[in-house]
Amino acid sequence: MTRAGPTASVLAVDGGNSKTDLALVDADGRLLAAVRGPTTSHQQVGLADGIAGLVTLTDQARIVAGLDGGAPGATIGVYGLAGADTAADTRRLHTAIEAEDLAATSMIVNDAFIPIRAGTDRTWGVALICGSGVNAAGIAPDGRTARLTALGDISGDWGGGGDIGTAGLGAAIRARDGRGPATILEHLVPAHFGLSRPIDVTRRAEAGTLGRDRLRELSPVVFVAAASGDAVARTIIDRQADELVSMAVAIIRRLGLARRDPDVVLAGGVFAARDEAFEDRIRTGISKVAARATVRRFDGSPVLGAALIGLDRLLGGDVERHRAAVARLRAELGSWTPAPRMSTRD
């Protein structure tokens, strides 16, 4: 049975560099549909293909929601997009998305900002992203924002699953050839790929038979080794924690939040490791600069943050309805488990 009328009030998107989550939500906070697909980032697949993928995912979500082809689009689209790095990027993305008429109005922000709204009841705070790469962003109570460039090593970044995995491979090789201390990574790293020696991983990566992006798969392996007491692996994890602290501190200082009580939201796949020593090191480091800061883990999809921003815009003047809609959406979308990815090429 199809629904008639403007049921989907919010089109929410979390478009990262490795995947895209998209949700349709009505004005009462009811989750109509949520789907996951491949990245639609223009930096990864190009602007035209990225927008085409976004349109396909929206169509798939509308089918799941039972919206017929004649039903209007959402009232507001909130797009948290990787690659919305500059004003010029944002203008290009806005123009391309608006041309598709997916929603009556469109709001585009860098994807680093939306975990703040997802991981806290406030509209301000700091997000620390540690997924395939790293980033940090913050919003001050007065609306001022700050974000790191986050373009990898060319912008001074280190960290995320890719760098942790690469460091784990390097440590394994150095242990095997005598340049570095002994570590169980010497055995765990090649075993992850069904190989015998660390150098076999390197040779396959060099030959192109093992994609270098697959080295990010070694991040959980490094965490497992660290949790078992391996000193070399723990050094890698400590380096990642210290990098994240430096990122959070930079944002806190730039926004003048050191004397306030900001929430710092931890988001991204690396935190799935649930390493207490890792997170304690982050908390301790941040507390040295912002003693009243609260570090919060967010395990869900940041698409929740985009959807909540949409509800804030739609219902901000109706306090009771807004409160009820937010509570409902957190309950429904907060527990969403993505189905296997839908291909935008189908």
N, C-alpha and C positions, 0 to 999 in steps of 0.2 A: 504494500500500500504506500502511495506517495503522499508527502506532506505538501500542502499548498501554502503559498505566502512566504514572506521573508523570515523563515524560521531560523536560518543561520545568521545570527547577529555578529559573531566574531569569527573571522578566519585567522587562525594563529599558526605561525610557522617558526620552527627552529631549523634553520638551514645551515648546517655546519660543513666542514670540509670533508667529512667522511659519510654523513647521512643527512636525511631531511625528515623531520617529524612535522606533521600537519594535523591540526584539529579544527573541527567546526563546533561551535558552541552557541546556544541560544541565549537570550537576554536574561534568563533566569538561572544561568550557570549550568544548564543541562548539557552534557556532552553528547552531541549528535553522532560524531564519528571521529576517529583518530587513525591515521595511517603512517607508516614509515616507508621511506624509499631511499634511493641512492642520493648522493650529494647533488645539489642543484647550484652549488657555488660557481659563480662566473669565473673565479680564479682557477677552478679545477676543470670545468667542462666548457667554458666559454659562455658569453652572455646569452646568445640565442638558445643554445641547448639547455642552459640553466633555467631560463624562463619557460621553455617548452616542458621541461621536467616538472616544474612547479604547477603548470596548468594541468598536466596529466594527473599529478597527485591530488589536486583539488577536485578534478572530475571523479577520481576514484573515491575520495571522501564523500562527495555528494551522492554517489551511488550507494555507499554504505549507509548514509544517513536517510536514504529513501527520498531524496529531493529530485523531482523530475526536471527535465531539461528546460522547462519554461519558468521554473522558480527563480526569483531574483538572487543575485549574489549576496554576500554578507554585507552588513552595515559598515563594518570596519575590518580592514585587514591589518594585522600587526605582524611584521616580518622581521624576525631576528636573524640576520644574514651574515655569515662569514664573508669577508670581502667588502662590507660596507665600511671601509676604512677612512675614506676622505669625503669631503663635501661633494667632490666630483663623482666619486663612486656612488654615493647615495642618490645623486640626481639621475645618473644613468639607470640605476636600478629602479628608481621610482617611476621614471618615464616608461620603461619597458613593462613594468608590472601594471601600471595604470592602463596601458593600452590593451591589456587582456580583460579588463572590466571584471576582475574577480571579486571586488568589493567596492562599495560606494566611495569610501575614502581609504587611503593607505598610509600606514606609518612604518617607516623603515629605520631600524636601529642595528648596530653591530650586535652579533649574537652573544658577545661577552657580557652584555648588560642584562639580558633577560633572566639569568639565574638569580639575580638579586631579588626580583619580585617573586620568583618561584620559591626561593628558599627562606623567605622571611615575610612577616606580615606588614613590613614597612615598604615604602616606595623608594627608600634610599639605603645605601650600604655599599659593600664591596663584594665583588665576585672574584674568586680565584679559580681559573679554569686549568685543569690538567687532564687532557685527553690525549689525542695523537700529538698535539703540541701544547703550548702554554699561553695563557693570556691573563690579564687582570683588568678590571674596570670598576669604576665607582661612581656613585651618584650622591651628592651632598643633599642635606635637607632642603636647601634653597634651590635645588635643581641643577646646580653646576655638575659637570661630568668630567671624568678623566679616564683615559684608557692607554694602555701600552700599544706600541706599534705592532708587535707580535708578528713579524715576518720571518722568524727563524734566526739563524745565525747572522744574517745580514743586518738584523736590528738588535744584536746583542743578546738574543734569547738562548737559553739552554733548558731542555726539559720536555716532559711529555713522554708518551709511550715510545715514540721513535728514538729519542735520545737515550732513554733508560735502556731500551733494548740494545741499541748500538753499543752503549757503554758495557753492558753485560757481555756481549759478544767479544769486545776488545779485551775485557778482563779475563775471559776464558782462554783466548788465544795467548795472551801474555803469560798466563799460568802454565799453559802447555809448553811454550817454547823457552821458559826459564826467565823471561824478563820481569815477571810479576809474581806476587805471592800466590800460594795455593788457594784455590777456591772450588767449591762444588759446582760452580758455573761451568767449569771445564767439562763436566759430564751432563749437566742439566740442559745447557744451551743446545748442543747438537742433538740430544735426545728429543728435544721438542720437535725437531724437523725430521726425526727418524734417521739421523746420521750418527757417525761414530766419533768424529773429531771436530773441534771448533773450526779448524781451518777449512773443513768441507763446507761449512756454512758460508764462509767468506768467498770461497772459490765459486760456489753456485751463485752468490749475489753478484760477483764480478762478471760472471758469464751471462747473467740475465736469466738463468733458469730458476732463480728464487728472487722474486721481486723485493727490492730493498724496503718497500713499504711494509713487508711482512716482518721486518725486524721489530716492529712495535709489538708483535705478539710475544716477544721475550720480556716485556715489562712485568707481567705477572710472575714469570719464572724468576726474575731478579728479586721480587718481593718474597716469593717462597723461600729462596735461598737466604735472604736477610732474616726472615722469621725463624729459620732453623739455626741461626747463630753465626752464619757465614760473615766474617768481618769485611771481606771485599764487597760483597753485595750490599751490606749495610752502609758502607761508605758511599756507594752510588745513591742509595735511597736518602741518606742524609744530605747529599749534595742537592737532590731534588727538593727536599724540604726547605733547605736554606735559600734556594732560588725562589721558591714560592713566598717565603717570608719577605725577601727583598722586594718582590713585586707588590705584595700587599702594603708594605711600609711605604713604598713610593707613592701609591695611590692615596693612602691615608694622609700622608704629609701634603701632597698636592692639593687635596681638598680640605685641609685644615681639620681633620677628624681626630687627631691624636688625643685631644682632651674630651672627646665625646664618647659615646658608647655604640660604635658601629657594629652591625652584624657583618661578619665576613663569611660568605657562603662558599663552601668547597664543592665544586661541580666538575664532572668529567670522569671518563672511564678508569683512569688510574686510581681513583679513590675507591674503586670496587675492591681493591686489595684488602681494605680494612686493617691496616697495619697501625696498631695503637702507638707505637714508638714514633712512627712517621708523623701522625697527626699531632701527637703531643709536642713534637719538636716545632711544628708549625705554630701551635697555640702559644708555646713559650716564647718563640721569637717575636710574634706579633704583640704579645702582652708587654714586652720590654719598651715598646713605643706607644702603644695604645692600651693602657692597663684595663680599661673598661670594655674593651672589645669582646664580643662573643663570637667564637668560631662555630659555624653550623655546617654540618654535612647535608647535602641535598642529593638524594639517590635517584630521583625521578628524572623525567625528561624536561629540559628547560622550556619546551613548548608550553608547559603550564604557565610560565612567566609571561609569555607573549599573550596567552589567552586572558590572564588576569589583568594585564595592561589594557587590553581591549575592554574588559568589563569596567575597569576604572574610568575609562573615557566615556563609556555609554551610561553608566549608572552613578557616577560620582556625586550627583546632586540628590540622589535618593538613598539616604544612608541605610535604612532598614532593608530595602530590596538589594542594595549592593552587598551588604553583609551576608544575607542569605544566599545570594548567587555565588559569592566567593567561597563560602563554606561548602556549598554543593559541588562546585567545580573542583575544589581541592580533593573532595572525597572521591569523585568520579574519575577525573583525569590523573590525580595523584597516584592512583592505584593501577593505571593503565599499563598493560604489558604488551609491547609491540608484537604483532604477528610478523612472520617472515617478510622481508622487504618485498615490496612490489616494484618491479622494474619499470622505469619511465620509458623503456624502449618497447614495451609490450603493445 
